[in-house]
């Protein structure tokens, strides 16, 4: 397993951080990953925006930048299926080396397997990004 994937999927540290936080799961998870990025030596930028053909796309919640280039882009999806699909497109537009979707099986959106199938069956399979799909409730992940 690649070192960045190992760091992103270190559930023990995430669990300790979230349990000690006084904010909700969404906010504390986002803060954890921003802090982890800084700890690993990246610039962690919240609300990272990108454009395609001059059109601004919805920002991804977090990006880890290396020399100004997005190396890892995160989307935190605890809502609807539509939100999940929009997140996939936003992550693709960023063109980071790794696109990470953080979700929870308690959110009742796509399972990791369903999400993996969506990504694999998509017409844009000539991707250069690897997707890391993380279910923080079940402490499971998949790499696509």
C-alpha positions as CSV (number, residue, x, y, z in Angstrom):
1,X,0.0,0.0,0.0
2,X,1.2,3.5,-0.8
3,X,2.4,5.6,2.1
4,X,-0.2,8.3,1.5
5,X,-3.0,5.8,1.4
6,X,-1.7,4.3,4.7
7,X,-1.8,7.7,6.3
8,X,-5.3,8.6,5.0
9,X,-6.7,5.3,6.2
10,X,-5.1,5.3,9.7
11,X,-8.5,4.9,11.5
12,X,-7.1,4.8,15.0
13,X,-5.7,8.3,15.0
14,X,-8.9,9.6,13.2
15,X,-11.1,8.0,15.9
16,X,-9.2,9.5,18.8
17,X,-9.3,12.9,17.2
18,X,-13.0,12.8,16.4
19,X,-13.9,11.5,19.9
20,X,-11.9,14.2,21.6
21,X,-13.5,17.0,19.4
22,X,-16.4,19.1,20.5
23,X,-17.8,19.6,17.0
24,X,-19.8,17.4,14.7
25,X,-18.4,14.4,12.7
26,X,-18.2,16.3,9.4
27,X,-16.3,19.3,10.8
28,X,-14.0,17.3,13.1
29,X,-13.2,14.8,10.2
30,X,-12.4,17.7,7.9
31,X,-10.1,19.3,10.5
32,X,-8.4,16.0,11.2
33,X,-7.4,15.6,7.5
34,X,-6.4,19.2,7.2
35,X,-4.1,18.8,10.2
36,X,-2.8,15.5,8.8
37,X,-1.9,17.1,5.5
38,X,0.1,19.9,7.3
39,X,1.8,17.3,9.5
40,X,2.9,15.4,6.4
41,X,4.4,18.6,5.0
42,X,1.7,19.7,2.5
43,X,-0.1,23.0,2.3
44,X,-3.7,22.1,3.3
45,X,-6.2,24.3,1.6
46,X,-9.9,24.2,2.4
47,X,-12.4,25.1,-0.3
48,X,-10.0,24.3,-3.2
49,X,-11.6,25.6,-6.5
50,X,-10.9,24.6,-10.0
51,X,-12.2,25.5,-13.5
52,X,-13.0,23.6,-16.6
53,X,-13.2,25.5,-19.9
54,X,-13.4,28.8,-18.0
55,X,-16.3,27.5,-15.8
56,X,-15.8,27.4,-12.0
57,X,-16.8,24.0,-10.5
58,X,-17.9,23.5,-7.0
59,X,-14.9,23.5,-4.7
60,X,-13.6,20.3,-3.1
61,X,-13.6,20.6,0.7
62,X,-9.9,20.1,1.1
63,X,-6.7,19.7,-1.0
64,X,-3.2,18.9,0.0
65,X,-0.9,20.9,-2.2
66,X,2.8,20.2,-3.0
67,X,4.6,23.1,-4.7
68,X,1.2,24.6,-5.5
69,X,-0.1,21.5,-7.3
70,X,-2.9,19.4,-5.7
71,X,-1.5,16.1,-4.8
72,X,-4.5,14.9,-2.8
73,X,-8.1,16.2,-3.0
74,X,-10.8,15.4,-0.5
75,X,-14.6,15.3,-0.6
76,X,-16.5,14.6,2.6
77,X,-19.9,13.0,1.6
78,X,-22.3,12.4,4.4
79,X,-25.4,13.4,2.5
80,X,-27.3,12.4,-0.6
81,X,-26.4,10.3,-3.6
82,X,-26.5,13.4,-5.7
83,X,-23.9,15.0,-3.5
84,X,-21.7,12.0,-4.0
85,X,-21.9,12.1,-7.8
86,X,-21.2,15.9,-7.8
87,X,-18.2,15.2,-5.6
88,X,-16.8,12.7,-8.1
89,X,-16.9,15.3,-10.9
90,X,-15.4,18.0,-8.7
91,X,-12.6,15.6,-7.7
92,X,-11.9,14.7,-11.3
93,X,-11.7,18.3,-12.3
94,X,-8.9,19.0,-9.7
95,X,-6.7,16.3,-11.3
96,X,-4.9,15.4,-8.2
97,X,-2.8,12.3,-7.9
98,X,-5.2,11.0,-5.3
99,X,-8.9,11.7,-5.0
100,X,-10.4,10.8,-1.6
101,X,-14.0,10.4,-0.7
102,X,-14.7,10.2,3.0
103,X,-18.1,8.9,3.8
104,X,-20.0,6.9,6.5
105,X,-22.1,3.9,6.0
106,X,-24.5,5.6,8.5
107,X,-25.2,8.3,5.9
108,X,-27.2,5.8,3.8
109,X,-25.7,6.9,0.5
110,X,-23.6,4.6,-1.7
111,X,-21.7,1.8,-0.2
112,X,-18.0,1.7,-1.0
113,X,-18.6,-1.2,-3.5
114,X,-21.4,0.8,-5.2
115,X,-19.2,3.9,-5.4
116,X,-16.3,1.8,-6.8
117,X,-18.6,0.4,-9.5
118,X,-19.8,4.0,-10.4
119,X,-16.2,5.1,-10.8
120,X,-15.1,2.1,-12.7
121,X,-18.1,2.1,-15.1
122,X,-17.8,5.8,-15.8
123,X,-16.9,7.0,-19.3
124,X,-13.9,8.9,-18.0
125,X,-11.8,5.8,-17.1
126,X,-8.6,7.2,-18.7
127,X,-8.0,8.9,-15.4
128,X,-4.6,9.6,-13.9
129,X,-6.0,10.0,-10.4
130,X,-6.5,7.1,-8.0
131,X,-9.6,7.2,-5.9
132,X,-9.4,6.3,-2.2
133,X,-12.9,5.5,-0.9
134,X,-13.1,5.6,2.9
135,X,-16.0,4.6,5.2
136,X,-15.1,6.0,8.6
137,X,-18.0,4.2,10.4
138,X,-16.9,0.7,9.3
139,X,-13.2,1.6,9.2
140,X,-13.0,0.2,5.6
141,X,-11.5,1.6,2.4
142,X,-11.1,0.7,-1.2
143,X,-8.6,2.0,-3.8
144,X,-9.9,2.4,-7.3
